[in-house]
Amino acid sequence: MKGSRTFVFNELDQSTRDYLTAIGKSKGEGFVGIYSIGINYWWLYLIPGLIFLIGIPVVNLVDTFAEPKAQAMLQTSLFLVAGWFLLLAIRHGGFFSKSSGFPSFVFIDGRYYWSFSHYSVRVVNIEKVKSFEYHFNKKSNFHDFKLECDHGVVDISLSNKVPASQLYSFLFYKSAETVGYDKFDGPFPLDETFKTVSQEFVPEPVKEGNEKLRWLGVACFTLTMVVAYFVFLQVDISFRDDQIWQSINSINSDEKVYWLRIYLRDHRNTRHRDEAFKELGEMYKHAFGQVAQSTFIVDKDDKYNADFISNSIPPIDPKSNQLAKLIPMAKLISVPDPTLAQGLQSVVLPRMLELQEPLLRLSVVPKVASIDDGGFIRVITDAFARAVVDEFGREYFMLSSSMDGKGHINILYHFTGVKDDLKIVFEVSYQLNPESEPTIKTNFAVRIPDREIHHVERAAKRLAVFTMGDRSGEWTINK
């Protein structure tokens, strides 16, 4: 063999393996050459391997809500690097090797420099040494040799002084054969037993391993990485799912509705989906339950009644049922209106759990066209939509006249009557979608002094109060 080459030990021919195994077991005794125990720092590979391995679960802790695919790719990379270091530690330590019964070693015979490390063997042809340099490293206590051979430079480090002295004598005589030396001036006394080192019985290393086995190893490695990625991906999705759900459960406000929607919007979240649907539905039912608690309010739009109550009733909550008993002449209104409230629930409760965004379509249309329709449509839409948001909050649902939604609220308005008896009539219908039949349809009339914008806006707010109740207290009188 010419030059330098590294072999997989199990792929060498049988005679070379027997030769190296015999040298390792006997520690060079009975063989012509120089033997030295190899330098083996396998634990230097083990430590970074463990560090990278520990880093795999840390990826989840650093950013709980990160994209699982990105986390899985990073964890697979860490797994790859950790596996590479751990395999190096196993190879250098000789674990699970057929030659684990003896340590790694260096052996120099008359033909080759053998660096045996259990799983691999580096072989360098040193039959023709042109020159060499020797240096003792005081920091590491190693004897370092640099050889110039036909094929290039070879570095050899030995930790023991005795084999270093023998190698020095061997290289001196080897180089003398090639270039010649007139005198000797070296750090070690020459040992003439190494003046001629027999090459008899030294095998010629030949690779006899099956190439298919190596490709099989590459295929297994690739398959392992693919499987690792998908395993990490599933673990990351589950871990992220649990952490998000835990964070949502720590919220004790209506904002929880928004985050429940965010959780359900991501189809990767599967572990707590049934619980999320159930809890979201309960929060909507609770919100409508609070609407139903607004049992009675004072009719503030009836000016005579409002003045009468303000001047005649002692301090008492106008919502109290006792008010009607104490002052029979006071006019109290039951809100919300059952038909209006049930209509809103009919399009909210069946569809809100299906929505990525809690959006309802609000359509306001005049029954009879007039030049003032643009202003009326705007104030009715704004007043009703704002009242819905104020009463429930944006987390539960929002109204929009420009974007389509799963539920539709249609308000058809017109004016009726004459001065002193003018009314605006709202014909309200609820649909699950534009093509479906209305779930509920009802009329609601409000007396107004005239067709001024602010009176129409007040009427629209009144419609909202009768639909959703009055938790704000704006429509009650408190002395």
Secondary structure, 3 states (H helix, E strand, C coil): CCCEEEEEHHHECHHHHHHHHHHHHHCCCCCCCEEEECCCCCHHHHHHHHHHHHHHHHHHHHCCCCCHHHHHHHHHHHHHHHHHHHHHHHHHHCCCCCCCCCCCEEEECCCEEEEEECCEEEEEECCCEEEEEEEEECCCCEEEEEEEECCEEEEEEECCHHHHHHHHHHHHHHHHHHCCCCCCCCCCCCCHHHCCCCCCCCCCCCECCCHHHHHHHHHHHHHHHHHHHHHHHHHHHHHHHHHHHHHHHCCCCCHHHHHHHHHHHCCCCCCCHHHHHHHHHHHHHHHHHHHHCCCEEECCCCHHHHHHHHHHCCCCCCCCCHHHHHCCCCCEEECCCHHHHHHHHHHHCCCHHHCCCCEEEEEEEECCCCCCHHHHHHHHHHHHHHHHHHHHCCCCCEEECCCCCCEEEEEEEEEECCCCCCEEEEEEEEECCCCCCCCEEEEEEEECCCCCHHHHHHHHHHHHHHHHCCCCCCCCCCC
